[in-house]
Amino acid sequence: EKLPLQIERMAAWEEWLLVGTKQGHLLLYRIKKEAGCNQFEVTLENSNKNFSKKIQQIYVVPTFKLLVSLLDSNVHVHDLLTFQQITTVPKAKGASLLACDIQHTQTGEEVLRM
């Protein structure tokens, strides 16, 4: 079945596929492999049409259950499960590229670097 939206970005983790569209929609699919064969069941689990801006880049941070997005040259941080915006990164205004990394401190703490 053809999706009536133009796909701009995708990100995957575990059995999940996150699709960002040119129209500003965010779609969350679950992909399950059927036992004993090479077939997959794909179901749309969640969608958000409220991004309202072209999704330039998305990055999933499963450790913190976060979604980091680049929308309209601004970096936003969202809850990965609900897509609710947590914050906008003010020092990143005008960004054209986004990179994220999880670093481990000497105390064993995990820190997200952008």
C-alpha positions in Angstrom: 0.0 0.0 0.0 1.4 3.4 -1.0 1.8 6.0 1.7 0.2 9.3 0.7 3.0 11.3 2.4 6.6 12.1 1.2 9.1 10.3 3.5 12.0 12.5 4.5 13.7 10.7 7.4 13.7 7.3 9.1 15.2 5.9 12.3 15.0 2.4 13.7 15.6 0.7 17.1 14.6 -2.7 18.3 11.3 -3.6 16.5 10.4 0.0 15.9 10.6 2.2 12.8 10.1 5.9 13.0 9.2 7.8 9.8 9.3 11.6 9.4 7.6 13.2 6.5 8.0 16.3 4.4 4.5 17.3 5.6 5.6 17.2 9.2 4.0 14.0 10.2 5.7 11.5 12.5 4.7 7.8 12.1 5.7 5.0 14.5 5.6 1.4 13.1 6.2 -1.9 14.8 7.8 -4.6 12.8 7.4 -8.2 13.9 9.1 -11.2 12.1 6.7 -14.1 11.7 8.1 -17.3 13.2 9.5 -19.8 10.8 9.5 -17.7 7.7 10.9 -14.5 6.2 7.7 -12.5 6.4 7.2 -9.4 8.5 4.1 -7.9 10.0 4.1 -4.1 10.0 1.6 -2.1 12.0 1.2 1.6 12.5 1.2 2.0 16.3 1.3 5.8 16.7 1.3 9.0 14.6 1.6 12.7 15.2 0.5 15.2 12.7 1.4 18.2 14.9 5.0 18.7 14.0 3.7 21.0 11.2 7.3 21.5 9.9 9.4 19.5 7.5 11.3 16.9 9.5 14.9 17.4 8.5 16.5 14.9 10.7 15.6 12.5 13.6 17.7 10.6 16.1 16.4 8.0 18.5 18.0 7.8 22.0 16.4 4.6 23.4 18.5 4.7 26.6 16.7 7.9 27.7 13.5 7.2 25.7 14.1 10.4 23.7 13.6 11.6 20.2 15.9 14.4 19.0 14.7 16.2 15.9 15.8 18.9 13.6 12.8 20.9 12.5 13.0 24.1 10.6 16.7 24.6 11.6 15.9 24.1 15.3 16.8 21.2 17.5 13.9 19.8 19.6 13.8 17.0 22.2 10.7 14.9 22.5 9.5 12.0 24.6 10.0 8.9 22.4 6.7 7.2 23.4 4.3 10.2 23.3 6.1 12.5 20.9 5.5 15.4 23.3 8.1 18.1 23.1 10.3 18.4 26.2 12.5 21.3 25.1 14.1 23.2 22.3 17.8 23.6 22.3 18.2 27.5 22.2 22.0 27.5 21.3 21.3 25.3 18.3 19.1 27.8 16.4 19.9 27.8 12.7 21.3 24.3 12.7 21.6 22.4 9.5 22.9 19.1 10.8 22.4 17.1 14.0 24.7 14.5 15.7 24.1 12.7 19.0 26.3 10.4 21.0 26.0 8.7 24.4 29.1 8.9 26.5 29.9 7.0 29.7 31.5 8.9 32.5 34.0 7.4 34.9 31.3 7.0 37.5 29.3 4.8 35.1 26.7 7.5 34.3 25.4 7.8 30.7 25.4 11.3 29.2 23.8 12.4 25.9 26.0 14.8 23.8 24.6 16.7 20.9 
